[in-house]
Amino acid sequence: MPAPVGWPDGLTAIGAIRFARRSAHFESTVRFYRDLVGLPVCATFAESYGSTGAIFGMPGSALTFEIVEATESVAVDSHEQLCLYFPDTAAQQQATARLAAAGMEPVESHPYWAATGAVTYRDPDGREVVFAPFVFAVNEPPEGSASGRHA
């Protein structure tokens, strides 16, 4: 069956996108994303419908990222990554400076990220956060270059 192309006709456009992750290390994970990664906290909630969490987002963006406190351990898959795209290497280095200053070391990740100059760290739950020095579909490395495009 062929994959659909584009947004379905007649379907109203999405107003926003939210994605959430459970965290077994809630407080340290919130500090990691707020203080070291630098994502702004838009809102927090406690015991709201049985959940406690923090919502991160960028000003003017319709995308939010939520960390929800887990009461048990959380399985993490190696492809469960958050990728932050930056316009260039200087912006990427500025974004990772707090992590380096905190004594955190980058980790080995998927070979594509190393080939494209991206740097990867792990959050307190062990999930990878990738800092890429390019923006997907805007200024990503050309296909076939030494830092070839991810298929």
Residue frames as a rotation matrix with the C-alpha (Angstrom) as fourth column:
MET 1
0.585 0.811 0.000 0.00
0.811 -0.585 0.000 0.00
0.000 0.000 -1.000 0.00
PRO 2
-0.181 -0.672 0.718 1.50
0.583 -0.661 -0.472 3.39
0.792 0.333 0.512 -0.98
ALA 3
-0.511 -0.084 -0.856 2.14
0.810 -0.379 -0.447 5.89
-0.287 -0.921 0.262 1.80
PRO 4
0.643 0.764 0.058 -0.18
0.753 -0.616 -0.230 8.91
-0.140 0.192 -0.971 1.92
VAL 5
-0.458 -0.760 0.461 1.28
0.819 -0.562 -0.114 12.10
0.346 0.325 0.880 0.51
GLY 6
-0.754 0.087 0.651 0.69
-0.136 -0.990 -0.025 15.28
0.643 -0.107 0.758 2.48
TRP 7
-0.853 0.498 0.155 -2.09
-0.235 -0.102 -0.967 16.20
-0.465 -0.861 0.204 4.85
PRO 8
-0.585 0.675 0.450 -5.51
0.778 0.624 0.075 14.64
-0.230 0.394 -0.890 4.08
ASP 9
-0.781 0.376 0.498 -7.86
0.065 -0.745 0.664 16.86
0.621 0.551 0.558 2.08
GLY 10
0.158 0.962 0.221 -10.62
-0.079 -0.210 0.974 18.41
0.984 -0.172 0.043 4.15
LEU 11
0.378 -0.083 -0.922 -8.91
0.866 0.384 0.321 17.74
0.328 -0.920 0.217 7.49
THR 12
0.954 0.007 0.300 -8.43
-0.085 -0.952 0.293 20.84
0.288 -0.305 -0.908 9.62
ALA 13
0.082 -0.996 0.034 -4.80
-0.101 -0.042 -0.994 21.75
0.992 0.078 -0.104 10.26
ILE 14
0.211 -0.135 -0.968 -3.29
0.894 0.426 0.135 20.86
0.394 -0.894 0.211 13.63
GLY 15
0.844 0.145 0.517 -3.22
-0.036 -0.945 0.324 23.74
0.535 -0.292 -0.793 16.11
ALA 16
0.225 -0.800 0.556 -0.34
-0.973 -0.218 0.081 22.34
0.057 -0.559 -0.827 18.17
ILE 17
0.398 -0.187 -0.898 1.67
-0.041 0.974 -0.221 19.20
0.917 0.125 0.380 18.93
ARG 18
0.345 -0.286 0.894 2.47
-0.938 -0.125 0.323 17.87
0.019 -0.950 -0.312 22.39
PHE 19
0.329 -0.207 -0.921 4.59
-0.050 0.970 -0.236 14.89
0.943 0.124 0.309 23.27
ALA 20
0.557 -0.023 0.831 5.23
-0.820 -0.179 0.544 13.49
0.136 -0.984 -0.119 26.72
ARG 21
-0.104 -0.625 -0.774 7.66
-0.119 0.780 -0.614 11.14
0.987 0.029 -0.155 28.41
ARG 22
0.948 0.313 -0.057 7.44
-0.007 0.199 0.980 9.44
0.318 -0.929 0.191 31.76
SER 23
0.012 -0.981 0.194 10.44
-0.403 -0.182 -0.897 9.90
0.915 -0.068 -0.398 34.02
ALA 24
0.582 0.080 -0.809 11.55
0.572 0.667 0.478 7.71
0.578 -0.741 0.342 36.91
HIS 25
-0.342 -0.742 -0.577 13.95
0.926 -0.370 -0.073 10.53
-0.159 -0.559 0.814 37.92
PHE 26
0.470 0.761 0.448 11.45
0.854 -0.520 -0.012 13.36
0.224 0.388 -0.894 37.63
GLU 27
0.861 -0.098 -0.499 13.10
0.170 -0.869 0.464 16.17
-0.479 -0.484 -0.732 39.63
SER 28
-0.122 -0.987 -0.108 16.58
0.087 -0.119 0.989 15.63
-0.989 0.111 0.100 38.16
THR 29
-0.344 0.063 0.937 15.13
0.914 0.253 0.318 15.23
-0.217 0.965 -0.145 34.64
VAL 30
0.765 0.625 0.155 13.23
0.641 -0.761 -0.097 18.52
0.057 0.174 -0.983 34.93
ARG 31
0.594 -0.626 -0.506 16.44
-0.083 -0.673 0.735 20.23
-0.800 -0.395 -0.451 36.15
PHE 32
-0.335 -0.747 0.574 18.38
0.521 0.360 0.774 18.66
-0.785 0.558 0.269 33.27
TYR 33
-0.073 0.372 0.926 16.05
0.988 -0.101 0.118 19.98
0.138 0.923 -0.360 30.57
ARG 34
0.892 0.452 -0.004 15.50
0.444 -0.875 0.193 23.35
0.084 -0.173 -0.981 32.28
ASP 35
0.774 -0.576 -0.264 18.96
-0.191 -0.610 0.769 24.18
-0.604 -0.545 -0.582 33.63
LEU 36
-0.197 -0.937 0.289 21.37
0.049 0.285 0.957 22.33
-0.979 0.203 -0.010 31.33
VAL 37
-0.336 0.149 0.930 19.53
0.921 0.257 0.292 21.98
-0.195 0.955 -0.223 28.01
GLY 38
-0.928 -0.091 -0.360 17.90
0.102 -0.995 -0.011 25.38
-0.357 -0.046 0.933 28.53
LEU 39
-0.546 0.805 0.232 14.31
0.494 0.086 0.865 24.59
0.677 0.587 -0.444 27.55
PRO 40
-0.755 0.320 0.572 11.87
-0.559 -0.770 -0.307 27.09
0.343 -0.552 0.760 29.09
VAL 41
-0.793 0.578 -0.193 9.27
0.595 0.665 -0.451 25.68
-0.132 -0.472 -0.872 31.50
CYS 42
-0.645 0.648 0.404 5.82
-0.089 -0.589 0.803 26.83
0.759 0.482 0.438 30.36
ALA 43
0.283 0.790 0.544 3.84
-0.823 -0.091 0.561 25.23
0.493 -0.606 0.624 33.18
THR 44
-0.896 -0.401 -0.193 3.98
-0.240 0.800 -0.549 22.65
0.375 -0.446 -0.813 35.93
PHE 45
0.210 0.969 0.128 1.22
-0.730 0.068 0.680 20.60
0.650 -0.236 0.722 37.51
ALA 46
-0.879 -0.433 0.201 0.94
-0.443 0.585 -0.679 18.42
0.177 -0.686 -0.706 40.60
GLU 47
-0.783 0.563 0.263 -1.55
0.307 0.718 -0.624 15.63
-0.541 -0.408 -0.736 41.10
SER 48
-0.322 0.664 -0.674 -3.56
-0.836 -0.534 -0.127 16.79
-0.444 0.523 0.728 38.10
TYR 49
0.613 0.640 -0.463 -5.81
-0.767 0.622 -0.156 13.86
0.189 0.451 0.872 37.24
GLY 50
0.944 -0.226 0.242 -3.31
0.070 0.850 0.522 11.69
-0.324 -0.475 0.818 39.09
SER 51
0.434 -0.822 0.370 -0.17
0.847 0.232 -0.478 13.02
0.307 0.521 0.797 37.37
THR 52
0.624 -0.402 -0.670 2.64
0.115 -0.801 0.588 15.42
-0.773 -0.444 -0.453 38.22
GLY 53
0.311 -0.502 0.807 4.62
0.940 0.286 -0.184 17.03
-0.138 0.816 0.561 35.44
ALA 54
-0.078 -0.395 -0.915 6.45
0.036 -0.919 0.393 19.88
-0.996 -0.002 0.086 33.79
ILE 55
0.671 0.357 0.650 5.72
0.668 0.089 -0.739 21.28
-0.321 0.930 -0.179 30.33
PHE 56
-0.307 -0.845 -0.437 8.55
0.293 -0.521 0.802 22.76
-0.906 0.118 0.407 28.26
GLY 57
0.524 0.436 0.732 8.18
0.822 -0.035 -0.568 24.86
-0.222 0.899 -0.377 25.13
MET 58
-0.668 -0.739 0.088 9.76
0.725 -0.618 0.304 27.58
-0.170 0.267 0.948 23.08
PRO 59
-0.301 0.566 -0.768 8.15
0.017 -0.802 -0.597 31.04
-0.953 -0.193 0.232 22.92
GLY 60
-0.095 0.385 -0.918 5.84
-0.878 -0.467 -0.105 31.30
-0.469 0.796 0.382 19.93
SER 61
-0.835 -0.259 -0.485 5.97
-0.478 0.779 0.407 27.58
0.272 0.571 -0.774 19.22
ALA 62
0.260 0.962 0.077 2.99
-0.943 0.237 0.233 25.26
0.206 -0.133 0.969 19.01
LEU 63
0.262 -0.282 -0.923 5.12
0.019 0.958 -0.287 22.33
0.965 0.058 0.256 20.15
THR 64
0.334 -0.171 0.927 5.40
-0.921 -0.269 0.282 21.33
0.201 -0.948 -0.247 23.79
PHE 65
-0.188 -0.532 -0.825 7.45
-0.086 0.846 -0.526 18.65
0.978 -0.028 -0.205 25.51
GLU 66
0.486 0.507 0.711 6.14
-0.760 -0.157 0.631 17.23
0.432 -0.847 0.309 28.78
ILE 67
-0.665 -0.616 -0.423 7.92
-0.199 0.692 -0.694 15.26
0.720 -0.377 -0.583 31.48
VAL 68
0.443 0.859 0.255 5.52
-0.634 0.099 0.767 13.26
0.633 -0.501 0.589 33.67
GLU 69
-0.355 -0.586 0.729 6.62
-0.934 0.251 -0.254 11.70
-0.034 -0.771 -0.636 36.94
ALA 70
0.104 0.299 -0.949 6.63
-0.353 0.903 0.246 7.90
0.930 0.310 0.199 36.83
THR 71
0.522 0.151 0.839 6.05
-0.853 0.103 0.512 5.80
-0.009 -0.983 0.183 39.93
GLU 72
0.711 -0.347 0.612 8.11
0.173 0.929 0.326 2.90
-0.682 -0.126 0.721 38.59
SER 73
-0.396 -0.915 -0.078 11.17
0.067 -0.113 0.991 2.41
-0.916 0.387 0.106 36.39
VAL 74
0.661 0.557 -0.504 10.85
-0.400 -0.306 -0.864 3.39
-0.635 0.772 0.020 32.76
ALA 75
0.211 -0.554 0.805 12.26
0.694 0.665 0.276 1.32
-0.688 0.501 0.525 29.89
VAL 76
0.380 -0.196 -0.904 14.29
-0.497 -0.868 -0.021 3.38
-0.780 0.457 -0.427 27.43
ASP 77
0.708 -0.103 0.699 14.90
0.589 0.632 -0.503 2.40
-0.390 0.768 0.508 23.81
SER 78
-0.284 -0.949 -0.139 18.06
0.650 -0.297 0.699 3.50
-0.705 0.108 0.701 21.98
HIS 79
-0.607 0.100 0.789 16.00
0.696 -0.412 0.588 5.24
0.384 0.906 0.180 19.28
GLU 80
0.565 0.789 -0.241 14.05
0.804 -0.460 0.377 7.28
0.187 -0.407 -0.894 21.81
GLN 81
-0.538 -0.835 -0.116 15.87
0.838 -0.544 0.029 10.53
-0.087 -0.082 0.993 21.17
LEU 82
0.735 0.542 -0.407 15.09
0.448 -0.839 -0.308 14.20
-0.509 0.043 -0.860 21.38
CYS 83
-0.212 -0.809 0.548 16.93
0.976 -0.153 0.152 16.03
-0.040 0.568 0.822 18.61
LEU 84
0.594 0.259 -0.761 17.47
0.295 -0.951 -0.093 19.76
-0.748 -0.170 -0.642 18.85
TYR 85
0.247 -0.445 0.861 18.50
0.964 0.021 -0.265 21.30
0.100 0.895 0.434 15.54
PHE 86
0.312 -0.255 -0.915 20.64
0.291 -0.891 0.347 24.45
-0.904 -0.375 -0.204 15.51
PRO 87
0.951 0.188 -0.248 21.42
-0.152 -0.414 -0.898 26.65
-0.271 0.891 -0.365 12.51
ASP 88
0.502 -0.843 -0.194 25.18
-0.338 0.015 -0.941 26.10
0.796 0.538 -0.277 12.75
THR 89
0.094 -0.582 -0.808 28.09
0.636 0.659 -0.401 24.78
0.766 -0.477 0.432 14.83
ALA 90
-0.794 -0.405 0.452 28.47
-0.025 -0.722 -0.691 28.03
0.607 -0.560 0.564 16.81
ALA 91
-0.039 0.871 0.490 24.85
-0.866 -0.274 0.419 27.85
0.499 -0.408 0.765 17.99
GLN 92
0.621 0.201 -0.758 25.23
0.029 0.960 0.279 24.14
0.783 -0.195 0.590 18.77
GLN 93
-0.326 -0.849 -0.417 28.34
0.578 0.170 -0.798 24.84
0.749 -0.501 0.435 20.87
GLN 94
-0.687 0.172 0.706 26.59
-0.509 -0.808 -0.298 27.64
0.519 -0.564 0.642 22.72
ALA 95
0.358 0.934 0.016 23.68
-0.723 0.266 0.637 25.29
0.590 -0.239 0.771 23.47
THR 96
0.645 -0.141 -0.751 25.95
0.313 0.945 0.092 22.55
0.697 -0.295 0.654 24.83
ALA 97
-0.251 -0.827 0.503 28.20
-0.183 -0.470 -0.864 24.84
0.951 -0.309 -0.033 26.89
ARG 98
0.137 0.363 0.921 26.11
-0.958 -0.189 0.217 24.43
0.253 -0.912 0.322 30.08
LEU 99
0.968 0.204 -0.147 26.30
-0.181 0.971 0.159 20.64
0.175 -0.128 0.976 29.80
ALA 100
0.295 -0.940 -0.170 30.08
0.410 0.285 -0.866 20.76
0.863 0.186 0.469 29.43
ALA 101
-0.292 -0.383 0.876 30.39
-0.517 -0.708 -0.481 23.25
0.805 -0.594 0.008 32.30
ALA 102
0.506 0.566 0.651 28.37
-0.860 0.271 0.433 20.86
0.068 -0.779 0.624 34.49
GLY 103
-0.385 -0.793 0.472 30.96
-0.782 0.552 0.290 18.16
-0.490 -0.257 -0.833 33.76
MET 104
0.550 0.625 0.555 28.74
-0.174 0.735 -0.655 16.10
-0.817 0.263 0.513 31.49
GLU 105
-0.635 -0.770 -0.058 30.43
-0.315 0.190 0.930 14.17
-0.705 0.609 -0.364 28.70
PRO 106
0.076 0.628 -0.775 28.91
-0.997 0.034 -0.070 13.48
-0.017 0.778 0.629 25.28
VAL 107
-0.012 0.009 1.000 28.00
-0.266 0.964 -0.011 9.84
-0.964 -0.266 -0.009 24.61
GLU 108
-0.960 -0.262 -0.094 28.31
-0.180 0.327 0.928 7.67
-0.212 0.908 -0.362 21.53
SER 109
-0.003 1.000 -0.020 25.07
-0.436 -0.019 -0.900 7.54
-0.900 0.006 0.436 19.57
HIS 110
0.720 0.337 0.606 23.84
0.395 0.518 -0.758 6.48
-0.570 0.786 0.240 16.16
PRO 111
-0.233 -0.932 0.277 26.70
0.797 -0.020 0.604 6.80
-0.557 0.362 0.747 13.60
TYR 112
0.195 0.379 0.905 24.67
0.855 -0.518 0.033 9.31
0.481 0.767 -0.425 11.57
TRP 113
0.966 0.231 -0.118 24.88
0.258 -0.809 0.527 11.87
0.026 -0.540 -0.841 14.35
ALA 114
0.292 -0.935 -0.202 28.66
0.307 -0.108 0.946 11.63
-0.906 -0.338 0.256 14.62
ALA 115
-0.298 -0.406 0.864 28.99
0.920 0.119 0.373 11.82
-0.254 0.906 0.338 10.82
THR 116
0.286 0.504 0.815 26.98
0.704 -0.688 0.178 15.04
0.650 0.522 -0.552 10.73
GLY 117
-0.588 -0.650 0.481 28.79
0.146 -0.671 -0.727 16.73
0.795 -0.358 0.490 13.63
ALA 118
0.451 0.811 0.372 25.99
-0.344 -0.227 0.911 16.28
0.824 -0.539 0.177 16.16
VAL 119
-0.777 -0.609 0.163 26.74
-0.343 0.191 -0.920 15.83
0.528 -0.770 -0.357 19.86
THR 120
0.220 0.882 -0.417 24.67
-0.070 0.441 0.895 13.54
0.973 -0.168 0.159 22.09
TYR 121
-0.763 -0.302 0.571 24.11
-0.581 -0.067 -0.811 13.58
0.283 -0.951 -0.124 25.86
ARG 122
-0.413 0.663 -0.624 21.88
0.495 0.739 0.457 11.40
0.764 -0.120 -0.634 28.05
ASP 123
0.020 0.523 0.852 19.21
-0.635 -0.652 0.414 12.72
0.772 -0.550 0.319 30.39
PRO 124
-0.463 -0.261 0.847 18.80
-0.880 0.249 -0.404 11.25
-0.106 -0.933 -0.345 33.92
ASP 125
0.494 0.690 0.529 16.51
-0.549 0.719 -0.426 8.51
-0.674 -0.080 0.734 32.56
GLY 126
-0.273 -0.718 0.640 19.12
0.166 0.620 0.767 7.50
-0.948 0.316 -0.050 29.96
ARG 127
0.663 0.537 0.522 17.36
0.625 -0.014 -0.780 8.99
-0.412 0.843 -0.345 26.92
GLU 128
-0.398 -0.871 0.287 19.54
0.876 -0.267 0.402 10.61
-0.273 0.412 0.869 24.31
VAL 129
0.725 0.448 -0.524 19.38
0.249 -0.879 -0.407 14.32
-0.643 0.165 -0.748 23.58
VAL 130
-0.018 -0.687 0.726 21.04
0.978 0.140 0.156 15.13
-0.209 0.713 0.670 20.26
PHE 131
0.422 0.016 -0.906 22.36
0.015 -1.000 -0.011 18.62
-0.906 -0.009 -0.422 19.47
ALA 132
0.245 -0.260 0.934 22.69
0.920 0.367 -0.139 18.87
-0.306 0.893 0.329 15.68
PRO 133
-0.393 -0.485 -0.781 24.61
0.232 -0.874 0.426 21.71
-0.890 -0.014 0.456 13.98
PHE 134
-0.976 0.211 -0.060 22.08
-0.111 -0.240 0.964 21.90
0.189 0.948 0.257 11.14
VAL 135
-0.318 0.940 0.124 18.33
-0.635 -0.114 -0.764 22.11
-0.704 -0.321 0.633 10.66
PHE 136
-0.506 0.189 0.841 16.63
0.437 0.897 0.061 19.10
-0.744 0.399 -0.537 9.10
ALA 137
0.159 0.564 0.810 15.49
0.967 0.078 -0.244 19.82
-0.201 0.822 -0.533 5.52
VAL 138
0.957 0.114 -0.265 16.96
0.081 -0.988 -0.130 23.35
-0.277 0.103 -0.955 5.67
ASN 139
0.504 -0.848 -0.167 20.74
-0.817 -0.404 -0.412 23.22
0.282 0.344 -0.896 5.81
GLU 140
0.726 -0.209 0.655 21.50
-0.224 0.829 0.512 19.57
-0.650 -0.519 0.556 6.52
PRO 141
-0.353 -0.935 -0.044 24.68
-0.417 0.115 0.901 18.04
-0.838 0.336 -0.431 5.07
PRO 142
0.128 0.406 -0.905 24.25
-0.991 0.017 -0.132 17.15
-0.038 0.914 0.404 1.38
GLU 143
0.836 0.229 0.499 23.62
-0.214 0.973 -0.088 13.55
-0.506 -0.033 0.862 0.45
GLY 144
0.823 -0.553 0.129 26.78
0.463 0.523 -0.716 11.75
0.328 0.649 0.686 -0.52
SER 145
0.405 -0.724 0.559 29.09
-0.585 -0.674 -0.450 14.08
0.703 -0.145 -0.697 1.40
ALA 146
-0.585 -0.709 -0.395 31.50
-0.089 0.539 -0.837 12.81
0.806 -0.455 -0.378 4.01
SER 147
-0.918 0.354 0.179 28.78
-0.195 -0.012 -0.981 13.52
-0.345 -0.935 0.080 6.56
GLY 148
-0.878 0.471 -0.087 26.08
0.084 0.331 0.940 11.99
0.472 0.818 -0.330 4.31
ARG 149
-0.385 0.846 0.369 22.38
-0.866 -0.469 0.172 12.44
0.318 -0.253 0.913 4.78
HIS 150
-0.782 0.197 0.592 20.42
-0.273 0.746 -0.608 10.03
-0.561 -0.637 -0.529 6.96
ALA 151
-0.762 0.528 -0.374 18.01
-0.281 0.251 0.926 7.86
0.583 0.811 -0.043 4.99
